[in-house]
């Protein structure tokens, strides 16, 4: 199979990181985006001109953009899988990025889209794989750890439902990229013969309160005491953060998701993709040493 890879969503965090990794491997990357100006400069300089499509309604344009594709990676929302599969040439293998939101007991548009995309891939009759990451941290511009660190700078205590006992298993962005790369290599080597679905996550689940403590430590902030507050109270107060410029905007659905465990077996990730995920401690250490975090978040560390 050709080593050329078509990357849909090449301007996004995961898409751009994958493009750079593929370029370092010497592969030809065809970036596919909605607008040409959205593509990062370094990728635009290295790759062929981007192909422009609107995944929402331009089926013909998708077919033209993918007409010579043999390995397609979709890092846009998984709900677009149906349209991509309809437009892709029959020999093409699709690698998709889903989300563990599909496991949530609270239905939402995001989760339904992931489920629909996965079902389309599993029933399409062609080879492919969909990777479902847990909460991703460590990408340039990501806001999971960034928002939490900002919050910790201003709060004397950390209000969490049920004392922050619910489990989380965040994954470092580099491990998402490594997992996508592994899937691409398997596709190009002809090792993907059936549709697959694999969860990708950090090495071990932990209570959310432990995640908060790890972020606080990595950021050089003093440890904050966790205050148990009913979820209903926090969801009522959450919209107020939109009017407090010194705090990140917190949504009700984010509070609600703190009530359910997000813990997953990463054995398939290790065995089928050959990716051993980075520990949270090591991932946060790398993140807070980065120029992005050092320059934008913690100029005023003395306020901690």
C-alpha positions as a Markdown table, in Angstrom:
| # | Residue | x | y | z |
|---|---|---|---|---|
| 1 | Unk | 0.0 | 0.0 | 0.0 |
| 2 | Unk | 1.1 | 3.6 | -0.7 |
| 3 | Unk | 2.7 | 5.4 | 2.3 |
| 4 | Unk | 0.6 | 8.5 | 1.5 |
| 5 | Unk | -1.9 | 9.3 | 4.3 |
| 6 | Unk | -4.9 | 11.5 | 4.0 |
| 7 | Unk | -5.6 | 13.3 | 7.3 |
| 8 | Unk | -9.0 | 14.8 | 7.8 |
| 9 | Unk | -8.9 | 17.5 | 10.4 |
| 10 | Unk | -5.2 | 18.2 | 9.9 |
| 11 | Unk | -5.7 | 21.6 | 11.6 |
| 12 | Unk | -6.9 | 20.2 | 14.9 |
| 13 | Unk | -4.8 | 19.4 | 17.9 |
| 14 | Unk | -4.7 | 15.6 | 17.3 |
| 15 | Unk | -4.7 | 16.0 | 13.5 |
| 16 | Unk | -1.8 | 18.5 | 13.5 |
| 17 | Unk | 0.2 | 16.4 | 15.9 |
| 18 | Unk | -0.3 | 13.3 | 13.7 |
| 19 | Unk | 0.7 | 15.2 | 10.5 |
| 20 | Unk | 4.0 | 16.3 | 12.1 |
| 21 | Unk | 4.7 | 12.7 | 13.3 |
| 22 | Unk | 3.9 | 11.3 | 9.8 |
| 23 | Unk | 6.2 | 13.9 | 8.2 |
| 24 | Unk | 9.0 | 13.0 | 10.5 |
| 25 | Unk | 8.6 | 9.4 | 9.4 |
| 26 | Unk | 9.0 | 10.5 | 5.8 |
| 27 | Unk | 5.4 | 9.9 | 4.7 |
| 28 | Unk | 3.5 | 12.0 | 2.3 |
| 29 | Unk | 0.6 | 13.7 | 4.1 |
| 30 | Unk | -2.5 | 15.0 | 2.3 |
| 31 | Unk | -4.1 | 17.5 | 4.7 |
| 32 | Unk | -7.9 | 17.8 | 4.4 |
| 33 | Unk | -9.5 | 20.8 | 6.2 |
| 34 | Unk | -12.5 | 23.1 | 5.8 |
| 35 | Unk | -10.5 | 26.2 | 5.2 |
| 36 | Unk | -6.9 | 26.5 | 3.8 |
| 37 | Unk | -6.0 | 29.3 | 6.3 |
| 38 | Unk | -6.6 | 27.0 | 9.2 |
| 39 | Unk | -3.6 | 24.7 | 8.5 |
| 40 | Unk | -0.6 | 25.4 | 10.7 |
| 41 | Unk | 2.3 | 27.0 | 8.7 |
| 42 | Unk | 4.8 | 24.3 | 9.3 |
| 43 | Unk | 2.5 | 21.6 | 7.9 |
| 44 | Unk | 1.4 | 23.8 | 5.0 |
| 45 | Unk | 5.0 | 24.4 | 4.0 |
| 46 | Unk | 5.8 | 20.6 | 4.1 |
| 47 | Unk | 2.7 | 19.0 | 2.6 |
| 48 | Unk | 0.9 | 19.2 | -0.7 |
| 49 | Unk | -1.8 | 21.9 | -0.9 |
| 50 | Unk | -4.6 | 21.1 | 1.5 |
| 51 | Unk | -7.9 | 19.7 | 0.1 |
| 52 | Unk | -10.9 | 21.6 | 1.2 |
| 53 | Unk | -14.2 | 19.9 | 2.2 |
| 54 | Unk | -17.2 | 20.5 | 4.5 |
| 55 | Unk | -17.9 | 17.2 | 6.2 |
| 56 | Unk | -21.4 | 18.4 | 7.0 |
| 57 | Unk | -22.9 | 18.6 | 3.5 |
| 58 | Unk | -20.5 | 18.3 | 0.6 |
| 59 | Unk | -20.5 | 14.6 | -0.2 |
| 60 | Unk | -19.3 | 15.2 | -3.8 |
| 61 | Unk | -16.3 | 17.3 | -2.5 |
| 62 | Unk | -15.4 | 14.6 | 0.0 |
| 63 | Unk | -15.4 | 12.0 | -2.8 |
| 64 | Unk | -13.1 | 14.2 | -4.9 |
| 65 | Unk | -10.8 | 14.8 | -1.9 |
| 66 | Unk | -10.5 | 11.1 | -1.2 |
| 67 | Unk | -10.5 | 9.7 | -4.7 |
| 68 | Unk | -6.8 | 8.6 | -4.5 |
| 69 | Unk | -6.8 | 7.7 | -0.8 |
| 70 | Unk | -5.7 | 4.3 | 0.5 |
| 71 | Unk | -5.1 | 5.2 | 4.1 |
| 72 | Unk | -7.5 | 7.8 | 5.7 |
| 73 | Unk | -7.2 | 9.1 | 9.2 |
| 74 | Unk | -10.2 | 11.1 | 10.5 |
| 75 | Unk | -9.4 | 13.2 | 13.5 |
| 76 | Unk | -12.6 | 15.3 | 13.0 |
| 77 | Unk | -15.7 | 14.2 | 14.9 |
| 78 | Unk | -16.5 | 10.5 | 14.6 |
| 79 | Unk | -20.0 | 11.3 | 13.5 |
| 80 | Unk | -18.6 | 12.1 | 10.1 |
| 81 | Unk | -17.6 | 8.5 | 9.6 |
| 82 | Unk | -20.7 | 7.6 | 7.7 |
| 83 | Unk | -20.1 | 10.4 | 5.1 |
| 84 | Unk | -16.4 | 9.5 | 4.8 |
| 85 | Unk | -17.1 | 5.8 | 4.3 |
| 86 | Unk | -19.7 | 6.6 | 1.6 |
| 87 | Unk | -17.1 | 8.8 | -0.3 |
| 88 | Unk | -13.9 | 6.7 | 0.2 |
| 89 | Unk | -12.7 | 4.4 | -2.5 |
| 90 | Unk | -13.4 | 0.7 | -1.8 |
| 91 | Unk | -9.7 | -0.2 | -1.1 |
| 92 | Unk | -9.2 | 2.6 | 1.4 |
| 93 | Unk | -8.7 | 1.8 | 5.1 |
| 94 | Unk | -10.2 | 4.3 | 7.6 |
| 95 | Unk | -8.6 | 5.0 | 10.9 |
| 96 | Unk | -10.9 | 7.1 | 13.1 |
| 97 | Unk | -10.6 | 9.0 | 16.4 |
| 98 | Unk | -13.7 | 8.5 | 18.6 |
| 99 | Unk | -14.1 | 9.1 | 22.3 |
| 100 | Unk | -14.9 | 7.2 | 25.5 |
| 101 | Unk | -17.8 | 9.5 | 25.8 |
| 102 | Unk | -19.7 | 6.7 | 24.0 |
| 103 | Unk | -19.7 | 4.9 | 27.4 |
| 104 | Unk | -21.3 | 7.7 | 29.4 |
| 105 | Unk | -24.6 | 6.8 | 31.0 |
| 106 | Unk | -25.8 | 10.4 | 30.2 |
| 107 | Unk | -26.7 | 10.6 | 26.5 |
| 108 | Unk | -25.5 | 13.7 | 24.6 |
| 109 | Unk | -25.0 | 14.6 | 20.9 |
| 110 | Unk | -21.3 | 14.0 | 21.1 |
| 111 | Unk | -21.6 | 10.5 | 22.5 |
| 112 | Unk | -24.4 | 9.6 | 20.0 |
| 113 | Unk | -22.2 | 10.8 | 17.1 |
| 114 | Unk | -19.3 | 8.6 | 18.3 |
| 115 | Unk | -21.6 | 5.6 | 18.6 |
| 116 | Unk | -23.1 | 6.1 | 15.1 |
| 117 | Unk | -19.6 | 6.5 | 13.6 |
| 118 | Unk | -18.3 | 3.3 | 15.3 |
| 119 | Unk | -21.4 | 1.4 | 14.2 |
| 120 | Unk | -20.9 | 2.6 | 10.6 |
| 121 | Unk | -17.2 | 1.4 | 10.6 |
| 122 | Unk | -18.0 | -1.9 | 12.2 |
| 123 | Unk | -20.7 | -2.7 | 9.7 |
| 124 | Unk | -19.1 | -1.3 | 6.5 |
| 125 | Unk | -17.3 | -4.5 | 5.5 |
| 126 | Unk | -13.9 | -2.9 | 5.0 |
| 127 | Unk | -10.8 | -2.9 | 7.2 |
| 128 | Unk | -10.4 | -0.1 | 9.6 |
| 129 | Unk | -10.0 | 0.9 | 13.3 |
| 130 | Unk | -11.5 | 3.4 | 15.6 |
| 131 | Unk | -9.5 | 4.6 | 18.6 |
| 132 | Unk | -11.4 | 5.9 | 21.6 |
| 133 | Unk | -9.3 | 8.2 | 23.8 |
| 134 | Unk | -10.2 | 9.2 | 27.3 |
| 135 | Unk | -9.6 | 12.8 | 28.3 |
| 136 | Unk | -6.6 | 14.1 | 26.3 |
| 137 | Unk | -4.1 | 16.4 | 27.9 |
| 138 | Unk | -0.8 | 17.8 | 26.8 |
| 139 | Unk | -1.6 | 19.1 | 23.3 |
| 140 | Unk | -0.6 | 22.6 | 22.4 |
| 141 | Unk | -3.6 | 24.7 | 23.3 |
| 142 | Unk | -5.5 | 22.0 | 25.1 |
| 143 | Unk | -7.7 | 23.2 | 27.8 |
| 144 | Unk | -8.3 | 20.3 | 30.2 |
| 145 | Unk | -5.2 | 20.7 | 32.4 |
| 146 | Unk | -4.9 | 24.4 | 31.5 |
| 147 | Unk | -8.4 | 25.2 | 32.8 |
| 148 | Unk | -7.9 | 23.1 | 36.0 |
| 149 | Unk | -4.6 | 24.8 | 36.7 |
| 150 | Unk | -6.1 | 28.2 | 36.3 |
| 151 | Unk | -8.9 | 27.2 | 38.7 |
| 152 | Unk | -6.5 | 25.9 | 41.3 |
| 153 | Unk | -4.6 | 29.2 | 41.3 |
| 154 | Unk | -7.7 | 31.1 | 42.6 |
| 155 | Unk | -9.6 | 28.6 | 44.7 |
| 156 | Unk | -8.6 | 28.0 | 48.4 |
| 157 | Unk | -10.4 | 24.7 | 48.3 |
| 158 | Unk | -11.5 | 22.4 | 45.5 |
| 159 | Unk | -15.3 | 21.8 | 45.5 |
| 160 | Unk | -16.0 | 18.3 | 44.0 |
| 161 | Unk | -19.1 | 16.1 | 44.1 |
| 162 | Unk | -18.7 | 13.0 | 46.2 |
| 163 | Unk | -15.3 | 14.1 | 47.4 |
| 164 | Unk | -13.9 | 13.5 | 43.9 |
| 165 | Unk | -14.0 | 9.7 | 44.2 |
| 166 | Unk | -15.0 | 9.1 | 40.6 |
| 167 | Unk | -12.2 | 7.5 | 38.5 |
| 168 | Unk | -10.5 | 9.2 | 35.5 |
| 169 | Unk | -7.8 | 7.8 | 33.3 |
| 170 | Unk | -6.4 | 10.7 | 31.1 |
| 171 | Unk | -4.1 | 10.1 | 28.2 |
| 172 | Unk | -1.2 | 12.2 | 27.1 |
| 173 | Unk | -1.5 | 13.7 | 23.6 |
| 174 | Unk | 1.8 | 12.1 | 22.5 |
| 175 | Unk | 0.3 | 8.6 | 23.3 |
| 176 | Unk | -2.7 | 9.5 | 21.2 |
| 177 | Unk | -0.3 | 10.3 | 18.3 |
| 178 | Unk | 1.7 | 7.2 | 18.9 |
| 179 | Unk | -1.5 | 5.1 | 18.8 |
| 180 | Unk | -2.7 | 6.7 | 15.5 |
| 181 | Unk | 0.8 | 6.2 | 14.1 |
| 182 | Unk | 0.7 | 2.5 | 15.0 |
| 183 | Unk | -2.7 | 2.1 | 13.3 |
| 184 | Unk | -1.3 | 3.8 | 10.2 |
| 185 | Unk | 1.7 | 1.5 | 10.1 |
| 186 | Unk | -0.6 | -1.5 | 10.5 |
| 187 | Unk | -2.9 | -0.3 | 7.7 |
| 188 | Unk | 0.0 | 0.4 | 5.3 |
| 189 | Unk | 1.6 | -3.0 | 6.1 |
| 190 | Unk | -1.7 | -4.7 | 5.3 |
| 191 | Unk | -2.2 | -5.9 | 8.9 |
| 192 | Unk | -5.7 | -4.4 | 9.3 |
| 193 | Unk | -8.1 | -6.9 | 7.7 |
| 194 | Unk | -11.3 | -6.3 | 9.8 |
| 195 | Unk | -12.9 | -3.3 | 11.5 |
| 196 | Unk | -11.6 | -2.9 | 15.1 |
| 197 | Unk | -12.5 | -0.6 | 18.0 |
| 198 | Unk | -9.9 | 0.1 | 20.8 |
| 199 | Unk | -9.9 | 2.3 | 23.8 |
| 200 | Unk | -6.7 | 4.3 | 24.4 |
| 201 | Unk | -6.1 | 5.7 | 27.8 |
| 202 | Unk | -3.5 | 6.4 | 30.5 |
| 203 | Unk | -1.9 | 3.4 | 32.3 |
| 204 | Unk | -4.2 | 3.4 | 35.3 |
| 205 | Unk | -7.4 | 5.0 | 36.6 |
| 206 | Unk | -7.3 | 7.2 | 39.6 |
| 207 | Unk | -9.8 | 9.2 | 41.7 |
| 208 | Unk | -10.4 | 12.7 | 40.2 |
| 209 | Unk | -9.2 | 14.2 | 43.5 |
| 210 | Unk | -5.8 | 12.5 | 42.9 |
| 211 | Unk | -5.8 | 13.9 | 39.4 |
| 212 | Unk | -6.3 | 17.4 | 40.8 |
| 213 | Unk | -3.5 | 16.9 | 43.3 |
| 214 | Unk | -1.2 | 15.7 | 40.6 |
| 215 | Unk | -1.9 | 18.8 | 38.4 |
| 216 | Unk | -1.4 | 21.1 | 41.5 |
| 217 | Unk | 1.9 | 19.5 | 42.2 |
| 218 | Unk | 3.1 | 19.6 | 38.6 |
| 219 | Unk | 2.1 | 23.3 | 38.4 |
| 220 | Unk | 4.1 | 24.2 | 41.5 |
| 221 | Unk | 1.0 | 25.1 | 43.4 |
| 222 | Unk | 0.3 | 24.3 | 47.1 |
| 223 | Unk | -2.0 | 21.4 | 47.7 |
| 224 | Unk | -5.7 | 22.3 | 47.9 |
| 225 | Unk | -8.1 | 20.6 | 50.3 |
| 226 | Unk | -11.1 | 18.9 | 48.6 |
| 227 | Unk | -14.5 | 20.1 | 49.7 |
| 228 | Unk | -17.4 | 17.7 | 49.1 |
| 229 | Unk | -20.3 | 19.6 | 47.5 |
| 230 | Unk | -23.5 | 18.1 | 46.1 |
| 231 | Unk | -23.4 | 17.9 | 42.3 |
| 232 | Unk | -26.7 | 19.7 | 42.1 |
| 233 | Unk | -25.3 | 22.7 | 43.9 |
| 234 | Unk | -22.2 | 22.8 | 41.6 |
| 235 | Unk | -24.3 | 22.5 | 38.5 |
| 236 | Unk | -26.4 | 25.4 | 39.7 |
| 237 | Unk | -23.3 | 27.5 | 40.3 |
| 238 | Unk | -21.4 | 26.5 | 37.2 |
| 239 | Unk | -23.0 | 29.1 | 34.8 |
| 240 | Unk | -21.8 | 31.9 | 37.1 |
| 241 | Unk | -18.2 | 31.1 | 36.0 |
| 242 | Unk | -19.0 | 32.6 | 32.6 |
| 243 | Unk | -19.3 | 36.0 | 34.2 |
| 244 | Unk | -16.0 | 35.7 | 36.2 |
| 245 | Unk | -13.1 | 36.6 | 33.9 |
| 246 | Unk | -10.5 | 35.3 | 36.4 |
| 247 | Unk | -12.1 | 31.8 | 36.3 |
| 248 | Unk | -12.4 | 29.3 | 33.3 |
| 249 | Unk | -16.0 | 28.7 | 32.1 |
| 250 | Unk | -17.4 | 25.5 | 33.6 |
| 251 | Unk | -20.4 | 23.8 | 32.1 |
| 252 | Unk | -23.1 | 21.8 | 33.9 |
| 253 | Unk | -22.4 | 18.7 | 31.9 |
| 254 | Unk | -18.7 | 18.7 | 33.0 |
| 255 | Unk | -19.9 | 18.6 | 36.6 |
| 256 | Unk | -22.3 | 15.7 | 35.9 |
| 257 | Unk | -19.5 | 13.7 | 34.3 |
| 258 | Unk | -17.5 | 13.9 | 37.5 |
| 259 | Unk | -20.1 | 11.5 | 39.0 |
| 260 | Unk | -19.2 | 8.5 | 36.8 |
| 261 | Unk | -16.1 | 6.3 | 36.7 |
| 262 | Unk | -14.0 | 6.4 | 33.5 |
| 263 | Unk | -11.7 | 3.4 | 33.9 |
| 264 | Unk | -10.6 | 1.2 | 31.1 |
| 265 | Unk | -8.4 | -1.8 | 30.3 |
| 266 | Unk | -5.5 | -0.7 | 28.1 |
| 267 | Unk | -4.3 | -4.3 | 27.3 |
| 268 | Unk | -5.5 | -4.1 | 23.7 |
| 269 | Unk | -3.7 | -0.7 | 23.3 |
| 270 | Unk | -0.5 | -2.3 | 24.5 |
| 271 | Unk | -0.8 | -5.6 | 22.7 |
| 272 | Unk | -2.4 | -4.6 | 19.4 |
| 273 | Unk | -0.9 | -1.1 | 18.9 |
| 274 | Unk | 2.4 | -1.7 | 20.9 |
| 275 | Unk | 1.9 | 1.5 | 22.8 |
| 276 | Unk | 2.7 | 1.6 | 26.5 |
| 277 | Unk | 1.0 | 4.8 | 27.8 |
| 278 | Unk | 2.9 | 7.4 | 29.8 |
| 279 | Unk | 2.2 | 7.8 | 33.5 |
| 280 | Unk | 0.3 | 10.9 | 34.5 |
| 281 | Unk | 3.3 | 12.1 | 36.6 |
| 282 | Unk | 5.6 | 11.9 | 33.6 |
| 283 | Unk | 3.0 | 13.4 | 31.2 |
| 284 | Unk | 2.3 | 16.4 | 33.5 |
| 285 | Unk | 6.1 | 16.9 | 34.0 |
| 286 | Unk | 6.6 | 17.2 | 30.3 |
| 287 | Unk | 3.6 | 19.4 | 29.9 |
| 288 | Unk | 4.5 | 21.9 | 32.6 |
| 289 | Unk | 8.1 | 22.1 | 31.3 |
| 290 | Unk | 6.8 | 23.1 | 27.9 |
| 291 | Unk | 7.2 | 26.6 | 26.6 |
| 292 | Unk | 3.5 | 26.9 | 26.1 |
| 293 | Unk | 2.6 | 26.4 | 29.7 |
| 294 | Unk | 5.6 | 28.2 | 31.0 |
| 295 | Unk | 4.9 | 31.4 | 29.0 |
| 296 | Unk | 1.1 | 31.6 | 29.2 |
| 297 | Unk | -0.1 | 30.0 | 32.4 |
| 298 | Unk | 2.3 | 30.6 | 35.2 |
| 299 | Unk | 3.9 | 34.0 | 34.7 |
| 300 | Unk | 2.4 | 34.9 | 38.1 |
| 301 | Unk | 3.2 | 31.7 | 40.1 |
| 302 | Unk | 3.7 | 33.9 | 43.2 |
| 303 | Unk | -0.1 | 34.2 | 43.4 |
| 304 | Unk | -0.5 | 30.5 | 44.1 |
